[in-house]
Amino acid sequence: MSLAHDMQLAARNLTRSPGRTSLAAVTIVCGIAAYVLAVGFIDWIFVAMRDSVIYSNLGHFQITRGAYLEKGLADPYRYLIAPNDKALDGVRRQPGLETLAPRLAVSGLISVGEHSAGFLGEGIDPQREAAIGRELNMVQGRRLTQPNEFAVIVGEGLAAAIGARVGQRVVLLAHTANGSQNAVECTVAGIFSTSTKAYDDAYLRLPLAVAQQLVRTQGATSYVGLLNDTDATDDVVAALRTPLKDAGLTITPWHAQADFYTKTVALFSRQLAVIRVIIALIILLSIANTLSMSVAERTSEIGTTLAVGTRRRDVLRLFLVEGVLLGVVGGIVGIALAAALAALLSRIGIPMPPPPGMAHGFTGEIRFSWGVALDALLLAMLTTLVASVLPAWRASRMNIVDALRTGR
């Protein structure tokens, strides 16, 4: 028998018991739709978190000198990169580079009236940081705009700790590169928040020229690169690693520094694997039950089929095709339902409370992709195929005489 003939017979057999077939199909549809929606929601979280990390702080890669990332916290000015470092010229010529921005790490005390708190800060070039910081959420006030303005933007938690408000004058006290102390007075231009509460509780930003004046040094502790395509990050890093290493510089991709992001991805990926197994088991049991009952009801018919010369492997194949056909139809309908629900829920928005480590909630969406849809369809097909094996085997192994006596 041809596959087309098998599918035609399978479709007829499935319509014999519309109630039982519909129940099995609904189980598949709901399971596949739930899987696609769950994966789509988590995919959206991954992309939103990734973009927030990249476009509010880390960029796509960071260039530092030597072991700055491991040892630079204690003595950052030992690892300065000169603004005219020739190795950076090759980076600036890299295809796909949108911007390369210098940063200077500073730390010390910030004071407002009688209130003081320790801070970690970065001197930045406001023009070059405009693209990198586009995901930086300004809770109040404005961003830094001028390279020489004596202004700061302060993390939301740090501002709350010292009672700083937009427009207030604050004093920054820091150790200089030679070990002495220096202070500058700045105006609070704005208060920002990011996806990481710990960052907002400790960090501030000020123009690079003002930061250099505060710590009495030139150069930068890091250069942050932004690319036109996030997916090209690893290729660009690999291309630049050797020439930068020869110049004593280190290039680090964003994901190597985004510890919270990588741990979240690992956790959610494990949860998705569990969801996949649960849905597969539900479909497996549903299809196995449907086909087992079908075999029991059609015992006499199967015996007659075998008695007239139909080969056992043809009977086996027919029941396998029934299961897979049910999986394909249920999978396609489930994917279509998920696509419609994803579009609807994304338009409405899914309000979410603040996750651990974040100060604010967010409005979620569901990211539907054809890659996930294909994965869901394969899940439905493979699960129904596996579920069909045992009932199909039993049908093909029936004793012809006993089968013919059934129901008489």
N, C-alpha and C positions, 0 to 999 in steps of 0.2 A: 504494500500500500504506500502511496505517496504521502509526503508531509501535509500537502493541501487537503488530501482526503481525510487524513487523521484529524486535522484541525476542524474540518467540517463535522465529522462524527463527534469529536469532543465537544463542540459547541452545542450540538443537539442533546448530548447526554447531560450537559450542565443545565439545560433548560427544562429537563424532566422534573427536577425538584426545585422550583424557583425560590421557595422559602429558604431552604438550606443553602443553596448557591448564593442567594442574596446576602445571607448572614455572613458567609465566608468572605464574600466580596467586600462587604462593609468593614469587616475586620481589617482586611488588607488596605483598603482605602484610608481608613482612619490611622492605621499604623504608619503607612508611608507618608501621609500628610503631616502627621506629628513629627516624624523624623526630619522631613524637609524643613519644616518650620523651626524645629529646635536647632538644626545645623545652621539655618539662615540667620537666626537670632544671634547665635554664638559667633558666626562669621562676621556679622556686623559689629559685634563688640570687639573682636580682634582688630578689624580695620580701624574702628573709631579710636581704640586705645593706641594702636600703632601710629596713626596720624597725629594724635594728641602728643605723644612722646616726641615724635620727630619734629613737628611744626610748632612746638611750644618751648623746646629746650635743646634736645640732643642733635638735631639735624640728622643727615644720613650717615655722616662719619665725623670723627674728630681727629685732628692731627696734634700730637704732643711731642715733647722731646724726651727721649729715653724712657725712664721708669716713672714719669710724672704721675700716671694714674695710680701706681702702687705706693709711691713715696712722696708725692708732691704735696700732700696735705700738710705735712710738717714744715716744709721749706719750698713753697711753690716757686719762688723767684730764682731758685737754683736751676730751673728748667725752662727759662724764658726762650722764646723763639723771636729772633730779630725780625722787624717788619720788612727788611730787605733780603731775607733769606732766599737764596737762589733756588732752593729745592721747591719753594712754593710756586715758582713760575710754571713748572711742569704741571702742577695740580690745577692752576688756573686755566691751562690750555686743554684740560681733560674734556672730551666731548660729553655733553649731557650735564655739565656743571652749571647750576643756576647762580650760586653765590658762594663765596668763601669769606667767612667773617671772623675777625680776631676777637678773642676774649681774654680778659685778665682777671684771674681769681684774686679776691680780696676778702679779708675777714677782720672782725673787730667788734666794736660796740656801737650801737645806734642809740641816740638819746633824744627824747622829747620832753622838755621840762625836767621833771625829777625822775622820769621813767627811762630806764635803760635796759637793753637786752643784747646778747651776743648775736651776731649775724654772719652769714656767709654770703658773699656777693660776687657779681661778675661785672667787669667793665666791658661794655659792648659798643660796637659801631651802630648807631640807630638806623642808618640807611641800609647797611648790609644785613642787619638783623630783621628788617621789615618782613622779608619773605619767610625766614626761619620761624619768627614768632607769630605767624598769623593765626595760630590756634591758641595763643595766649589770651585768656579771658580777662578783660579789664573789668573788674567789679565796680570800680569808681575811677573817675579821672581819665587821663589820657596816657598814651604811650610816650616814650622818649622820642624826640624828633631831631634835635640839634646835637651835633658832635661835641660841643663845648659848653652846653648848658649845665649849670649846677643844680641838677634835679635827679631824683631817684624814683623808681617804681618799686613798691614794697609788696611782698607776699601777704596774702590776707591774714594768715595766722600771726605773722610777725607784727603786722600793723595793729592787730587786736591786742597783742601782748604789751605793747607800749602806748596804746591809745593814739596812734598816729592817724591823722586825717589829711585828706587832699588839701594842699595849699599851706600846710604847716611847714615850719622850718625844723629840720632835724640836723643833728651833729653826728658825723661819722668819725670815729677814732680807730686808727689801725696802726699796726707795726709796719714800718717801711722796710725796703729791701735790705738796708744796712743795720736793721735792728732797733732804730729809734722809733719814736712815736710821732704821728702827725694827725691832724684833724682837718676836715673840711665841713662847711655848712651848705646844706642843699635844701631844696624845696621838694616836698612830696608831690610828684606830678600825677601819680595814680597808684591804685592798689589792684593787684592781679591775683588770679588763682589758676592753677594747673590741675592736671589729673592726679597729682600726687600731693597729698596733704602735708607730708613731711617736708617737701620742698617749699610749700607755701608758708610753713611755720618758721623757716630759717633764712630764706633767701631774699635778696634785693638786687636790683640792677641799676647801674648808673653809666653815663657815657664813658667810653674808654679813656678819653683825654683826662677826665676828672679823676678816674680811678688811678691812672698813671701818676697824676699829681699827688694823690693821696698817699701812695706807697713809694713815691719818688723813684720811679723806674720807667724804662721804655720797653717796648716789645709786648708780647702776649704769652700767656701760659698755654693757650690752645687756639687752634683754628677750626671752625666748624663749617663743614661743607654741606650744601643742599643740592640735590640732583633733581632733574626733571622727572625721573622715573624711579620710584622706590624699589621696584624689582631689579633694577640694575646695580643696587648697592654692592652686593658681594663681588660682582665682576669688576666694578671700579676700584674697590678696595684691593682686590687681588692685583690689578694692573699697577696700582700706585705703591704697593707695599715694598717692593724691592728697591726702587729708586729713593724712596723716602728713608728706608733703613740704611742705605749707603750714606745718607746725609745725617744720620743720627736721630731721625724722627720716626715716630710710631703712628700708624693709622689704625683706628679702631672703629668698626661699624656700630651703628646705633644699637643693634640688638644685643651686642656684647655688654652694653652698659645699662640696658633696660631690664634690670633684674625682676622687678614687679611684673612687667609685661610677660617675660618668658615663663615665669612661674604660673601666671594666670593661664597662659596658653596651654601649658603642660597639664594643669588641673582640669580645665574644660575639655581638653582632648580625651583625657581618661573618662570623664563623665559621658562624653559622646559615645565612646566605645561601649560603655555599659548600656546606654539607651539603645544602641544598635542591636546588642545582644538580646535585650528585653523584647524589642519589636520583632526580631527574628523568631524568638521563641513563641510569641503570641501567634504570628502568622503560621509557624510550623505546626502548632497544635490545632489551629483552626482548619488548615487544609488537610492535615492527616485525619482529623475527625470526619470532615466532609467526605473525603474519598473512601474512608473505611466504611461509612454508612452506605455510600453508593455501591461499593463492592458487595456488601451484604444483601442489598436490595436486588442486585442484578446477578446473583449467583446462578440462577437457572439460565439466564440469558448468556452468561459467560460460558457455562457448560455446553450450551447448544453451539455457540461460536466455535469452541474448541472441537466439538464433535464433527462439525462439517469441514474440518481441515485447517482452520486458522492456526497459524503457528503461535506458540506461547510468547515468543518475543514480540509479535505484533500486538497481542493483548497487553503485554507490559508497556510497550511504547504508547498505546492508546491512552492508558491511564496517566502516564507521565505527561503526555501532551495536554490532557485535561487539567492537570495541576498547574502546569506552566502557563497555559492559556488564561486560567483564572488569575494567576499572578501578574501576567502582562496587562490584562484589562484593569485589574484592581490598582496596579502600579501607575498606569497612565492616568486613570481617574483621580487617584490620590495626588499625583503631581500637579494636575490641573487645578484641583481644589486648593492645594498648598500655594500655588502661584497667585490665585485670586485672593486668598486670605492674606498672603504676604503683602500684596499691593494695598489691600484695604487697611491692614494694621499699620503699615508704614505711613500711610496717609494720615491716619488718626494719631499715631504715636503711642508708644508704650511707656507710661511713666514708671521710672525705676528709682528706688531709694538709693542713697549713697552707699556704694560698696565699701568694704574695709579698705582703709588707707586713703579714702577720698572724702572731701568735705561737702560735696554737692551731689544731688541725684542727677539723673539725666533722662532724656526721652529717647527710648530705643526704637529701632526699626528692624525689619527682617530683610536680609539680603538674599534674594532668590538668584541662583545661578544654575546654568544648564549642566555644569559639572556635578553639582549636588543632585540634580534631578536624575541624571544618568546613573549615579551611584545608587540612588533610591530605587530606580527601576531594576538594576542588577540585583539589589538586595531582595526585592519582591520575587524576581524570577528564580534566583538560586534557592531562596528559602522554600518556595512552593515546589521546586524540583526535588529538593531533599525530602520534603514532607510527603511527596507522592511516591517515593521509592518503595516503602514498605507495603502500602495498600496495593500498588501495582504489582509487586512481586507476589503477594498473596493471590491476587486475581489470576496471574499467569501460571501459578503452581497448583491450581485447583485440580482435584480428581474429577474427571469428566463424569463418571457414573454417579458419584455423590452429588455433584452439582446439578445434574439433570433431575435427581430425585427431590431436590429442594422445592418445597411448596406443594408437593403432591401428597 
